[in-house]
Amino acid sequence: MNYYDSLETRSPVEREAWLMARLPQQVAHAKRKSAYWRRLLDGVAAESIDSRAALAALPLTRKSELSELQRAAPPFGGLTATPMTGLSRVFASPGPIYDPEGRGEDWWRFARVLFAAGFRAGDLVHNAFSYHFTPAGFMLEGAAQKLGCPVFPAGVGQTDMQVQAMADLRPAAYVGTPSFLRIIL
């Protein structure tokens, strides 16, 4: 078989042990670096969060709360553990909800997904996700580049130009919405 990396060949027991061993560190980091998580998890001992049951017992933050949290403590509601100097982009979703993107290759960790879908180094990827306001275009571009795939950053719209580019460039892969692909085809 062809795997993205050795993480995919672990047994379920090994994977679970690896994940649970890292949970306390992640909770401690969030409490140490984020004002919001420090308040929300006050009284929670990070080292006690070492199982799925312990994780499930933590309080939830719902997406519907994010706009209010961000208005009260701009720009990210105190949720991010990364200072502005550690970010590469900031996106806006309806609400508005502002989403930070950190620095680093394949920040959103989508390369594994594209690899599982058959994307390989050298495959030209036609990226028809939006590159403005929301992160989708950058999410898929970063993943493709991590795999060694060049990207045609088509974005949305300009259907006739996209059809022409696809006919000329003959990309090996498409990323974008299924509804736009149907229009292009």
N, C-alpha and C positions, 0 to 999 in steps of 0.2 A: 504494500500500500504506500501511497504518497501522502505524507503528513506535513503540515505547516511547520511544526516543531515537536519536540519531545513531550510537551505538555499534553498533547493529544493521545499519547500512547500509555498514559498512566492508568492504573486500575482505578475504579471508582473509590476504593478505600484510600489509595494514595492521594487522589485528588481532594477528597474530603478532608483528610488530615492536613494537607498543604493549605487549603482554604481556611480551615478553622484555626490553624496556628497563626495566621496573619490577621485574623479579626481583632484581637486585642490591640495590636499595633496600630491598626487603622482607626479604631475608636479613640485611642490615646492621641494620635496625630490630629484627628478632627477636634477633639476637646482642647488641645494645646494651641492650635492655629486658627480656629474659627470661633468668633464670638457667639454666633447662633448655636452651634453644636455644644459649646461649653455650657450655655444656659440650658439647652434642651436636655443634655445628658448629665446635668448636675446631680450628684449623688450616685451615678452609675460608675462602678469600678471597671475600668477598661479591661483589666485582666479577667473579669468574670464573663466577658462576652467571648466565649470560646466554643459555642455550639449553635446550631440552627435554632434551637429553642430559645437560647439567650438572645440571639439576634431578633427573633420574632417578637420578643417581649419589649423591645425598644419602641419608643414613641415614633409615630410616622409624621412626616411632613408631606402634605399633599400638594400637587401641582397648583390646585386652586388657591393655595395660600401664598404662592411665590410673589405675585404682583404686590400684594399688601406688604409682605416682608421687605421687598426691594424698595417700595416707596418709603417705608419707615426708616430704612437704613441703606441708602443708596451706596453703590449701584447694585450690589448683589445680596442685600439683606443680611449680611454677616455670615453667609453660608460658605463662601469660598475660603479655602485655607492657603490660597496663593495670592501674593500681593500683585497689584497692577503691573509691576515691573516684570513679573514672571509670566505674563499672558502674551499671546501672539495676536489674538482677535477677540472681539466681543460681538455677539450676535443678538438680535432682537426677534422674539416670537410674539404673536398676538397676546395681548394682556395689558401692557407689554410685560414680557419676561426677558431679562437680559441673561445671556448664557456666556460665561467665560470659556475661552479655549487656551489651555496652557501651551508651553513650548515643547517641541519634540516631534520626532518622526512618528507618524500614525497615532497621533494624540488620542483619537477616539477608539483605537484598537479594532478597526474594521478589516484589517488585512487578512486576518484569520478567516473571516467570513467570505471574502472574495476568493481566497485560496480554495476554500471548500467548494465554492461555486465553479471552480475550474480556471480561474484567472492565473496566468503564468507570466514570468518575465518576458518582455518583448511584445506582449499583447497590447495593441493600441486600444484604449478605452475611450469610448464616446460618453462623456459625462453630461447628461442633460438635466442634472439637478441644478437648482438655483445657486448662484454664488453671491447673492446679496441678501442681507438681513439675517437669513437662517444658515445653519452650519452644514446642511446636507451636501452641497457641492464640494466643500472642503473636506468633509468627512470621507467621502468616497475617493477624492483625489489623493489625499494623504495615504489612504490604504493602497490604492493602485501603485503609487510611487514607491511605497515600501516594498512591494512585490517586484519592482523593476519594470512596471508597465508605464509607457508614456500615456499622457492623457490629452484628449482634445476637449478643452473646457467650453463646451457648447452653451451651457446654461439653459434657460428657458426661452421659448419664443423663436422667432425667425425660422419658422418651420421649413420654408423652401430652401434656405441656406443650409439648414441642418441636413436635409435630404441630400443636397448636392455634396456636402462635405462627406457624408457617409458613403455616397456612391464613389467619390474620388479616393477617399482614404481607406475604405474597406476595413473599418475597425473590427477587431476580434470580439469586442464586448461592448455592451451598452449598460450604463447605469442611469436611472431616471425613473420617472413614474410609468407604470404600465399603460396608463391612459394616453400619455404623450407618445409612447412607443407605437401604440395603435394608430395614432394620427399620422406619425411619420411613415409607417408601413402602408 
